[in-house]
Amino acid sequence: MSVAAAIIDELSERELAELAQRLEPYIAPPQDQWLDAKQASEHLAISIETLHRHTSNRAIPFHQDCPGGKLYFKRSELDRWRESG
């Protein structure tokens, strides 16, 4: 058993709750963020060409300011899309 595990095993419920609260900023999930096409393709581990093919087929969630404009993607939507496929 590691030293950290041994220490945690000795903590009371109140102390564990306090520890969890203090560690939360370090382990909280990342905030949803907007990604451009390059970041989205890196996040999904696919090429830009594959990403653009998915957007032209409307197979992947994306947003645009105007028709033909720059593509934007929400990380959470991409994650849900990946999990559903």
N, C-alpha and C positions, 0 to 999 in steps of 0.2 A: 504494500500500500504506500502511496506517495505521502509526503509530508502534508501537502495541501488536503488530500482526502482525509487524513487523520485529524487535521484541525477542523475540517467541516463536520466530521462525525461527532466532534465534541461540542458543537454549537447548539444552543437552545433554539426553539422555534422563533422566538423573538429576535435572536441574533442572526439567524438565517434570513429572516425577512429584511432586517436592516442591511445585511450583506447584499441581498438581491437588489434592493433599492439603490444601493450605492454603485452596483455594477451595471445597472440598467443602461446608462449612457454608452457603455462599451459593448453591449450585446444586443441592443435594440435593432430591429430590422431596418435596413436603409429606407429612407423616405422615398416615396414614388417620385420619379424624376423623368423629365423629358429627355429623349435621346434623338440625335440626328441620325441619318441613314448609316453613316460609318459606325457610330456607337452601337446602333441597333444590330447591325450585321455582326459586330464583334461580340455583343452580348449573346446573340443566338448561335454564334460560331458558324455562320454561313457567309457566302460571298455577297458583295454588294449587288452583283447581277442577279443572284437568287432572290435577294430581298426585293429588288425592283420587279422581278417576275411575279412574286407573291402580291405586291401592291397593285400591279397592273391587272391581276386576276381578282383583285379584292378579296384575297384569301387570308390576308393578315391585317390586323387593325392598325390604322395610321390616320394622321391628321395633316391637313394642308391649310395654309392661310388663304390660298386662292387656287383655282384650277391651274395645273402646271407649275405651281409653286413648290417651295422646298417641303420635303416630307419630315414629319415629326412623329415620334413613337413614344408611348408611355411604357415604362419598364414593366409595370404591373400587368398591362394588357398583353404585352409580348409574353410574359411568363404564363398567363392564363392560356394564351393561344398555343404555346409550346406544350403545355400540360394536356390540352384537349386533343392534340393530334397524335 
